[in-house]
Amino acid sequence: MIKTNRSFYKRIIKKKGKIKLLHNYHRHLLTKKTKKRKRKLKGNIYIRCQG
């Protein structure tokens, strides 16, 4: 049996027909990041499920 990587599934939220993700690099060490970079990392990513 192949062991799958479960860390990805802890970072997503399943919606109806979509998968909701958060942007990476927007949790800590925000003081050294520029305002523009932090602004681009705001919000969520939605991926449409196929099938």
C-alpha positions in Angstrom: 0.0 0.0 0.0 1.3 3.4 -0.9 1.2 6.0 1.8 -0.2 9.3 0.5 0.8 12.8 1.7 -1.9 13.9 4.1 -0.5 17.3 4.7 -2.2 18.7 1.6 -5.6 17.6 2.8 -5.1 19.5 6.1 -4.7 22.8 4.2 -7.8 22.6 2.0 -11.5 23.1 2.6 -13.9 21.2 0.3 -16.9 23.1 -1.0 -19.6 22.1 -3.4 -17.8 21.4 -6.7 -14.8 23.5 -5.5 -11.6 23.2 -3.4 -10.7 26.3 -1.3 -7.0 27.0 -0.7 -5.1 29.7 1.1 -2.0 31.4 -0.4 1.3 30.2 0.8 3.8 32.6 2.6 1.1 34.6 4.3 1.2 33.3 7.9 4.3 34.7 9.6 7.4 36.8 9.0 5.2 39.4 7.3 7.2 42.4 8.4 10.0 41.8 5.9 7.5 41.3 3.0 6.4 44.3 1.0 2.9 45.7 1.0 2.4 44.8 -2.6 3.4 41.2 -2.0 1.1 40.9 1.1 -1.8 42.4 -0.9 -1.3 39.8 -3.7 -1.4 37.0 -1.1 -4.7 38.1 0.3 -7.8 36.1 -0.4 -8.4 32.5 -1.3 -7.8 30.3 -4.3 -10.7 28.2 -5.7 -10.1 25.2 -7.8 -13.0 23.6 -9.7 -13.4 19.9 -9.1 -13.8 17.7 -12.2 -15.9 14.6 -12.1 
